Amino acid sequence: MIEILHTSLAFIVAIALLIAIHEYGHFSMARRLGIKVEKFSIGFGPALFSWRSKDKEVQYIIAAIPLGGYVKMLGENPDEQGEGEQAGLSEQDKARAFNNQPVWKRAAVAVAGPAYNFLFAILAYMVIGWLGQAVLPTIIGHITPASIAEQSGLRVDDRILSIDNRPVHSWQQMEETLKKRVGTSTTLQIARDESTIELNIHLPELDKDPLLMDISDQVLGFNPGLIVRIESIMEGSAAQSGGLQQGDIIKQINGWPVSNMSQLIEQIKTKPGESASLTVQRDHTLLQLQVTPVADQTGQGRLGVKLASQAIHGTEMYRMDLWNGFTYGFSRTWEMTALTLNVFGKMVTSAISPDNLGGPIAIAQLAGKSAEMGLVYFIGFLALISVNLGVLNLLPIPVLDGGMLLYLGLEKVIGKPLSPKVLEITQMLGLILIVGLMAFAFYNDILRLFRG
C-alpha cells in the first residue's frame, strides 16, 4: 500500500508540474502579446481552489483531476469564432480575441507550450550534470566466447574510454553511441592495465531495430558482468514449486553462466514446459535446482519472479564542471528529442511494434521508481517526460499545438482562416485519435501488469 501511495504521489507531482510548465508557456506568451486570457487551469473537473488575477481578467484554477490543464483564451474555440458570437463583444475585446490576431502571434502562442517543455528539459539536464549521477562504468565484466568482442581483442576488465574519439563516461552513454554505429566499423579506445590501446570493431547490420536491442551484449558479446538476484517470488509460481527463494543469485542456467538479466529471461520465455537446470547461490552455498517455466497467455515461459541486477564493478559518481554541464543540457535534450521522433516514426511505419507504447500506468511506475532512486533520477525522469510532451504536442494533429500550427499554415497558404465548421469537425477527429491512442497505451499497460 505504501509503495502504491509513493508511486501515485510521484506520478501526480510529475504530471502536474510538467503540465503546469507547458500551459504556463501558452499563458505567458498570450499575455505578453496582449491576447485576452480568461482561465488558466491546472487539472480538470471541479475546481478545488480558484482566484482572480490583480486585473480581475484571469481566473486561476486548481482542479480535482491533476492529469491535464488548459489555458482558455477569448476567441480560441471554433464556437466562439462566428460573426454572431463576436457581435456582442466590445471593440477592445474583439481586438484582443485570439482568432483576430495575426498568424505570427497565434503561432507564437501555440509554440510556447512545447518550447517551455524543452526549456525545462534543458535546465533539468544541466542540473543533473552539475549535481552528478551514479553511473555504471564502462568496464567489461564478461565476454561471450567466440563473440565479435572476443575476436576483436577485447578482454575482461578493459575500460572503454571513447568510441571514434567521442569520450564515453557511462555504460548507458556507450550503448547509445554503439546503436548509432550499427552497420559500420568503429574504433574503441581502451584502458588496459597501465596502458591505452585502440581496437577496431565491426558492428554488423541487424534484422531487428537497434533501439530494441542491447548492442554491446546481444550483438558484440560483452557486458558489465551483472549479478542477477531474485527480488520476489509469486505465490504458486513455477519458481516457488522449483524451490527458488527470495535473495537467490542465479549463477547458471543449463550449464551456461548467467551474466545479464535479458539472457536469463530469453532462455526462460522461449522454453515453456521444458525443465531448466539452475545453479543458484544462497548465502554462501551453491544449489542445483530444476525449474519448469509455465506458459502465459501469449505462450511464453514464465517463472513468476521479479529479478534485480547489480553490476560486478558497482557504480561511479560522474559530475560535470560548469561549462560541460551547461552544454550537456542542450545536447542531451537534442538527443532525447531525436530519439523520441525516431521512435514515433518507427511506430507509425511498424518498424517498432506499437505494443511498446506506454500509458499512464507505465509512466506512474517509472515516476515511482525514479523518485525512489533519488532526486537526480527523478529530475532525469521529469526531463525525459517533458521532452516527450514537447514532441507529442508538436505533432500535426488537431487539438494539439502542432494541429494549430497546421491550421495557421493552411490559413497562410489560402489567405483566410478555416471556417469554424471545418475547425470543429477536424478537432473532433483529432480528439478521437488522441483518445484512441491513450486507450491503446492504457491497454498495453494492463497487459504488462498481467504478464508480470
WOPE-V577160 format. One record per backbone hydrogen bond with DSSP energy under -0.5 kcal/mol. CO is the residue of the C=O (numbers start at 1). NH is the residue of the N-H. E is the energy in kcal/mol with one decimal. If there is no record, write none. Layout:
co->CO nh->NH e->E
co->CO nh->NH e->E
//
This chain:
co->1 nh->5 e->-2.4
co->2 nh->6 e->-2.5
co->3 nh->7 e->-2.5
co->4 nh->8 e->-2.7
co->5 nh->9 e->-2.6
co->6 nh->10 e->-2.3
co->7 nh->11 e->-2.2
co->8 nh->12 e->-2.6
co->9 nh->13 e->-2.6
co->10 nh->14 e->-2.3
co->11 nh->15 e->-2.8
co->12 nh->16 e->-2.6
co->13 nh->17 e->-2.2
co->14 nh->18 e->-2.5
co->15 nh->19 e->-2.5
co->16 nh->20 e->-2.1
co->17 nh->21 e->-2.2
co->18 nh->22 e->-2.2
co->19 nh->23 e->-3.1
co->20 nh->24 e->-2.3
co->21 nh->25 e->-1.4
co->22 nh->26 e->-1.4
co->23 nh->27 e->-2.8
co->24 nh->28 e->-3.2
co->25 nh->29 e->-1.8
co->26 nh->30 e->-2.5
co->27 nh->31 e->-2.5
co->28 nh->32 e->-2.2
co->29 nh->33 e->-1.8
co->30 nh->35 e->-2.5
co->31 nh->34 e->-1.2
co->35 nh->37 e->-0.5
co->36 nh->38 e->-0.5
co->36 nh->74 e->-2.3
co->38 nh->59 e->-2.3
co->39 nh->72 e->-2.5
co->40 nh->61 e->-2.4
co->41 nh->43 e->-0.6
co->41 nh->70 e->-2.0
co->42 nh->63 e->-2.5
co->44 nh->65 e->-2.5
co->46 nh->64 e->-2.2
co->49 nh->62 e->-2.8
co->51 nh->60 e->-3.2
co->53 nh->56 e->-2.1
co->58 nh->53 e->-2.1
co->58 nh->60 e->-0.6
co->59 nh->40 e->-2.4
co->60 nh->51 e->-1.8
co->61 nh->42 e->-2.5
co->61 nh->63 e->-0.6
co->62 nh->48 e->-3.0
co->62 nh->49 e->-1.7
co->64 nh->66 e->-0.8
co->65 nh->44 e->-2.5
co->65 nh->67 e->-1.2
co->68 nh->43 e->-1.8
co->70 nh->41 e->-2.8
co->71 nh->73 e->-0.7
co->72 nh->38 e->-3.1
co->72 nh->39 e->-1.6
co->73 nh->76 e->-1.7
co->74 nh->98 e->-3.9
co->77 nh->80 e->-1.9
co->78 nh->81 e->-1.6
co->82 nh->86 e->-1.4
co->83 nh->87 e->-0.7
co->84 nh->87 e->-0.6
co->86 nh->89 e->-1.2
co->90 nh->94 e->-2.5
co->91 nh->95 e->-2.0
co->92 nh->96 e->-0.9
co->93 nh->97 e->-0.9
co->94 nh->97 e->-0.7
co->96 nh->36 e->-2.0
co->97 nh->100 e->-1.2
co->98 nh->101 e->-1.6
co->102 nh->105 e->-0.7
co->102 nh->106 e->-1.8
co->103 nh->107 e->-2.7
co->104 nh->108 e->-2.1
co->105 nh->109 e->-2.0
co->106 nh->110 e->-2.1
co->107 nh->111 e->-2.5
co->108 nh->112 e->-1.6
co->109 nh->113 e->-0.8
co->110 nh->114 e->-0.6
co->111 nh->115 e->-2.4
co->112 nh->116 e->-2.1
co->113 nh->117 e->-1.4
co->114 nh->118 e->-2.3
co->115 nh->119 e->-2.5
co->116 nh->120 e->-2.5
co->117 nh->121 e->-2.1
co->118 nh->122 e->-2.4
co->119 nh->123 e->-2.3
co->120 nh->124 e->-2.8
co->121 nh->125 e->-2.8
co->122 nh->126 e->-1.8
co->123 nh->127 e->-2.3
co->124 nh->128 e->-2.3
co->125 nh->129 e->-2.3
co->126 nh->130 e->-2.3
co->127 nh->131 e->-3.1
co->128 nh->132 e->-2.2
co->129 nh->320 e->-3.1
co->133 nh->135 e->-0.6
co->133 nh->318 e->-2.4
co->135 nh->137 e->-0.6
co->135 nh->316 e->-3.0
co->136 nh->171 e->-2.7
co->137 nh->139 e->-1.0
co->138 nh->140 e->-0.5
co->138 nh->160 e->-2.5
co->140 nh->157 e->-3.4
co->142 nh->223 e->-2.1
co->144 nh->147 e->-1.8
co->147 nh->151 e->-2.5
co->148 nh->152 e->-1.8
co->149 nh->153 e->-0.5
co->149 nh->154 e->-2.2
co->150 nh->153 e->-1.1
co->155 nh->158 e->-1.8
co->158 nh->140 e->-2.8
co->158 nh->160 e->-0.5
co->159 nh->161 e->-0.6
co->159 nh->191 e->-2.9
co->161 nh->168 e->-2.3
co->162 nh->189 e->-2.4
co->163 nh->166 e->-1.6
co->165 nh->167 e->-0.7
co->166 nh->163 e->-2.2
co->170 nh->174 e->-2.3
co->171 nh->175 e->-2.6
co->172 nh->176 e->-2.5
co->173 nh->177 e->-1.9
co->174 nh->178 e->-2.3
co->175 nh->179 e->-2.0
co->176 nh->180 e->-1.0
co->178 nh->181 e->-1.3
co->179 nh->182 e->-0.8
co->181 nh->184 e->-1.8
co->184 nh->203 e->-2.8
co->186 nh->188 e->-0.5
co->186 nh->201 e->-2.7
co->187 nh->164 e->-3.2
co->188 nh->190 e->-0.6
co->188 nh->199 e->-2.5
co->189 nh->161 e->-3.2
co->189 nh->162 e->-1.1
co->190 nh->192 e->-0.6
co->190 nh->197 e->-2.7
co->191 nh->159 e->-2.0
co->192 nh->195 e->-2.5
co->195 nh->192 e->-2.7
co->197 nh->190 e->-3.5
co->199 nh->188 e->-3.1
co->201 nh->186 e->-2.9
co->202 nh->204 e->-0.7
co->203 nh->183 e->-2.0
co->209 nh->212 e->-1.8
co->210 nh->213 e->-1.7
co->213 nh->215 e->-1.0
co->214 nh->218 e->-2.9
co->214 nh->219 e->-0.7
co->215 nh->219 e->-1.4
co->215 nh->220 e->-2.4
co->216 nh->221 e->-0.6
co->216 nh->222 e->-2.9
co->220 nh->149 e->-2.9
co->221 nh->144 e->-2.9
co->223 nh->141 e->-2.2
co->223 nh->142 e->-1.9
co->225 nh->312 e->-2.5
co->226 nh->228 e->-0.6
co->227 nh->229 e->-0.6
co->227 nh->310 e->-1.8
co->228 nh->250 e->-2.3
co->229 nh->231 e->-0.7
co->229 nh->308 e->-2.7
co->230 nh->247 e->-3.1
co->232 nh->306 e->-2.6
co->234 nh->237 e->-1.6
co->237 nh->241 e->-2.1
co->238 nh->242 e->-1.9
co->239 nh->244 e->-2.2
co->240 nh->243 e->-1.2
co->245 nh->248 e->-2.0
co->248 nh->230 e->-2.6
co->248 nh->250 e->-0.6
co->249 nh->251 e->-0.7
co->249 nh->281 e->-3.0
co->250 nh->228 e->-0.5
co->251 nh->258 e->-3.0
co->252 nh->279 e->-2.2
co->253 nh->256 e->-1.9
co->256 nh->253 e->-2.3
co->257 nh->259 e->-0.8
co->259 nh->226 e->-2.6
co->260 nh->264 e->-1.3
co->261 nh->265 e->-2.6
co->262 nh->266 e->-2.4
co->263 nh->267 e->-1.8
co->264 nh->268 e->-1.9
co->265 nh->269 e->-2.9
co->266 nh->270 e->-1.4
co->268 nh->271 e->-1.2
co->269 nh->301 e->-1.9
co->271 nh->274 e->-1.5
co->274 nh->293 e->-0.8
co->276 nh->278 e->-0.7
co->276 nh->291 e->-2.7
co->277 nh->254 e->-3.5
co->278 nh->280 e->-0.6
co->278 nh->289 e->-3.0
co->279 nh->251 e->-3.0
co->279 nh->252 e->-1.6
co->280 nh->282 e->-0.6
co->280 nh->287 e->-3.0
co->281 nh->249 e->-2.2
co->281 nh->283 e->-0.6
co->282 nh->284 e->-0.5
co->282 nh->285 e->-2.1
co->285 nh->282 e->-3.1
co->287 nh->280 e->-2.4
co->287 nh->289 e->-0.6
co->289 nh->278 e->-3.3
co->289 nh->291 e->-0.5
co->291 nh->276 e->-3.3
co->291 nh->293 e->-0.6
co->293 nh->273 e->-2.9
co->294 nh->302 e->-1.8
co->296 nh->299 e->-1.8
co->300 nh->296 e->-2.4
co->302 nh->294 e->-2.5
co->303 nh->239 e->-2.5
co->304 nh->234 e->-3.0
co->305 nh->307 e->-0.5
co->306 nh->231 e->-3.1
co->306 nh->232 e->-1.3
co->308 nh->229 e->-3.5
co->310 nh->227 e->-3.5
co->311 nh->314 e->-1.2
co->314 nh->137 e->-0.6
co->316 nh->135 e->-3.5
co->316 nh->318 e->-0.5
co->317 nh->319 e->-0.5
co->318 nh->133 e->-1.9
co->321 nh->325 e->-2.6
co->322 nh->326 e->-1.8
co->323 nh->327 e->-2.5
co->324 nh->328 e->-2.1
co->325 nh->329 e->-1.5
co->326 nh->330 e->-0.9
co->327 nh->331 e->-2.7
co->328 nh->332 e->-2.9
co->329 nh->333 e->-1.3
co->330 nh->334 e->-2.2
co->331 nh->335 e->-2.4
co->332 nh->336 e->-2.5
co->333 nh->337 e->-2.1
co->334 nh->338 e->-2.6
co->335 nh->339 e->-2.4
co->336 nh->340 e->-2.4
co->337 nh->341 e->-2.4
co->338 nh->342 e->-2.2
co->339 nh->343 e->-2.6
co->340 nh->344 e->-2.6
co->341 nh->345 e->-2.7
co->342 nh->346 e->-2.2
co->343 nh->347 e->-2.0
co->344 nh->348 e->-2.2
co->345 nh->349 e->-1.9
co->346 nh->351 e->-1.7
co->346 nh->352 e->-2.0
co->347 nh->350 e->-0.7
co->353 nh->356 e->-2.0
co->354 nh->357 e->-2.1
co->359 nh->363 e->-2.3
co->360 nh->364 e->-2.5
co->361 nh->365 e->-2.5
co->362 nh->366 e->-2.2
co->363 nh->367 e->-2.6
co->364 nh->368 e->-2.6
co->365 nh->369 e->-2.5
co->366 nh->370 e->-2.6
co->367 nh->371 e->-2.4
co->368 nh->372 e->-1.9
co->369 nh->373 e->-1.4
co->370 nh->374 e->-1.0
co->374 nh->378 e->-2.0
co->375 nh->379 e->-2.6
co->376 nh->380 e->-2.1
co->377 nh->381 e->-2.2
co->378 nh->382 e->-2.5
co->379 nh->383 e->-2.4
co->380 nh->384 e->-2.2
co->381 nh->385 e->-2.5
co->382 nh->386 e->-2.4
co->383 nh->387 e->-2.2
co->384 nh->388 e->-2.1
co->385 nh->389 e->-2.5
co->386 nh->390 e->-2.3
co->387 nh->391 e->-2.7
co->388 nh->392 e->-2.8
co->389 nh->393 e->-2.3
co->390 nh->394 e->-0.7
co->391 nh->394 e->-0.9
co->392 nh->395 e->-1.4
co->393 nh->402 e->-2.6
co->395 nh->397 e->-2.8
co->397 nh->400 e->-2.2
co->397 nh->403 e->-0.9
co->400 nh->404 e->-1.6
co->401 nh->405 e->-2.0
co->402 nh->406 e->-1.8
co->403 nh->407 e->-2.4
co->404 nh->408 e->-2.4
co->405 nh->409 e->-2.0
co->406 nh->410 e->-2.3
co->407 nh->411 e->-2.5
co->408 nh->412 e->-2.1
co->409 nh->413 e->-1.7
co->410 nh->414 e->-2.9
co->411 nh->415 e->-1.7
co->419 nh->423 e->-2.4
co->420 nh->424 e->-2.5
co->421 nh->425 e->-2.4
co->422 nh->426 e->-2.6
co->423 nh->427 e->-2.2
co->424 nh->428 e->-1.7
co->425 nh->429 e->-2.1
co->426 nh->430 e->-2.6
co->427 nh->431 e->-2.4
co->428 nh->432 e->-2.2
co->429 nh->433 e->-2.2
co->430 nh->434 e->-2.5
co->431 nh->435 e->-2.8
co->432 nh->436 e->-2.3
co->433 nh->437 e->-2.3
co->434 nh->438 e->-2.5
co->435 nh->439 e->-2.5
co->436 nh->440 e->-2.3
co->437 nh->441 e->-2.5
co->438 nh->442 e->-2.3
co->439 nh->443 e->-2.3
co->440 nh->444 e->-2.2
co->441 nh->359 e->-0.6
co->441 nh->445 e->-2.0
co->442 nh->446 e->-2.2
co->443 nh->447 e->-2.3
co->444 nh->448 e->-2.3
co->445 nh->449 e->-2.0
co->446 nh->450 e->-2.0
co->447 nh->451 e->-2.3
co->448 nh->452 e->-1.7
//
